[in-house]
Amino acid sequence: MNDFRTDPRFKGIEPFEKKVWLSSPTMHGDEQKWVDDAIQTNWVSTVGANINEVERLMAEYVGVKYAVGLSCGTAALHLATKRAAEKLYGQAKPNAGTLAGKKVFCSDVTFDASINPVAYEDGEAVFIDTETDTWNMSPEALEEAFMLYPDVKLVVIAHLYGTPGKMEEIRQICDKHGALIVEDAAESLGAKYKLGGRWVETGSLGDYNAISFNGNKIITGSAGGLFLTDSKEDADKVRKWSTQSREAAPWYQHEEIGYNYRMSNIVAGVIRGQIPYLDEHIAQKRAIYERYREGLKDLPVRMNPYDAEKSEPNFWLSCCIIDEEAMAPMVRGENDYLYTSESGKSSPQEILDAIASFGAEGRPIWKPMHMQPIYRTHPFVTVEGNGRGRTNAYIKGSGVDVGADIFRRGLCLPSDNKMTEEQQDRVIEIIHRCFR
Ligand SMILES: Cc1ncc(COP(=O)(O)O)c(C=O)c1O
């Protein structure tokens, strides 16, 4: 990483006294009360009043009938995916995944936890390219995917950075093809979407839904996640699987494979203390997004977009994307990068290095799954159809790849809700200096 503190372009800018985070936990005090309550009443286990309350309050907030407290969002996504697969393809043997031999359409620009459960269950993720209006799964590319793979019956969709995707279109396409949806609302808790003229919460839009309380999320329990559903049968099954699939026998009796995925009552105490502050956190994140939009408007960059008519993001992370003409040369290897500075231009890695030099944390856009070494042999579908193998030795490839483009030109900005206006102004000033 280059240190920009001695670069003349940044003269007069002081380093931050305390690190400015991308998105860190924000405690309010009630968390301690509920953790202490669990300890004092000796409910230090995967049962207790905190878990019951978190499940009740969050089901109410999201507008679903049932919530099942789990150890993390990844566990919630795993059991959501497994439950969907079992519904579609039946119960697998204990030593086989429920998706063996099956393909699943998946969001491409997302954190790998969204889609790894497909592999846990022995399925093959087919990555669907991204659209430019919300940076989520492209309905057009999804249509193309159903043309290429008409037998697919499951779609895993995430709402990137807290911005709802085009769920109305995606639901219509899935219904047409008889496919079920696993919704990953890990990043979008509290974001709303207008479906059929009615505002609904993300986390209630799929057939099987998951949220996360990871330490970087809009509210946290240090860890934790929820499986959300309107089906009592699904909720009961997921709760059973999450507690090692114990049967109602005096001894340990098992009819099916189980997991140790249940939420801890201590973790639930932290979440219980955070829930009353969810809306306040969203308002703070929105203010940060709007200040960036205003502060960066004279630069050749745009903020991460959303559909203001049909959605209300939770603004979990503020991001920006540099106009093509203003991109300075930048190359990324597997684990390293190189860029040059040019007058009037910059690049995501230069901006990230610059803000890091002064003590602020940003991050590259989540690298698309179809570009990840582990998934490079998996299919990738764009609005043009098959997105793989479009180049040859004689013709330079010019295929559409929206996700790769957002990864190349975009970045996540410091979005911590404890960031002061002065700190944010300084981040904005550093970004301006990068373009000098
Ligand atoms: C989109 C997305 N899905 C899933 C997860 C996994 O959640 P957890 O860390 O709670 O397992 C995360 C973040 O951590 C995420 O950002």
The ligand as an ORCA input file, in Angstrom:
! r2SCAN-3c Opt
* xyz 0 1
  C     -24.600    -10.886      1.651
  C     -24.151    -11.646      2.853
  N     -24.615    -12.886      3.029
  C     -24.279    -13.624      4.080
  C     -23.415    -13.139      5.046
  C     -23.013    -14.042      6.154
  O     -23.494    -13.669      7.372
  P     -22.718    -14.147      8.704
  O     -21.422    -13.444      8.750
  O     -23.659    -13.750      9.802
  O     -22.563    -15.624      8.619
  C     -22.903    -11.835      4.900
  C     -21.982    -11.191      5.853
  O     -21.342    -11.590      6.703
  C     -23.274    -11.085      3.780
  O     -22.789     -9.850      3.599
*
